[in-house]
């Protein structure tokens, strides 16, 4: 009788530990509002004022950002014939953004009712690897810029009226 009680306690302990481990180590897969990405982009100091935990822009993109046209998310390509392992998915459909490395969100803007996101990624190799693309999302369309960048890091992204200027 004593052994069966000890065995039952041990089994419950193992099951409880497994439940606790798996539920505490899950990644937050809840999508984020676009306004959160804008707030996080605006200022390094803006997150110091709130007591809410800070989620990086890249983590937001990995878990998904709610946009005008659905959830935008960086995803690993399950089986890829090319060396590009990551892509951006908008509402379940891939965009023309592919990369060797994980795609990161550098900055988010709201320009005249358009959601404008600057994404960054590395393409590997010996060339200057850091490259960028701009994704513009409106209620009616999604546009993806050509890849751009130089060997210098992005030093600023300045919004002025309906224009955004990137400096390297």
C-alpha angles and dihedrals in degrees: 000000000000092000093051091051091049090048091050091049090049093050091048090048092052093046092047091048091050092049092049093047096049095044095047095046097050116118115241102257096175113121119244127229116251089238088064090057091049092049091049090048097049102069143355088222097049092080092052091066096059127067093215116109113265117240116197119239090244092052089050090053092047092052094038138265120228109234136174090272102038137286117334113208140169110231138181111241107240098214118009127178090200131058090255106105103173135056140171116250122200116192090338096311125105119244125211092269116107130160146176090228133042112289113243130201108232100177141350127210139180108217115179095325092317120116108225120190128185109209125190133198144160121243096194126224129092097296123092096292105195110093135167142208131187119225114198117193123190129167091263106034149012120222128191120198126222116269113273139172143108138225089276122083119250105269100182146359111199124188116208116172107307095342132085119200120200120200127196 
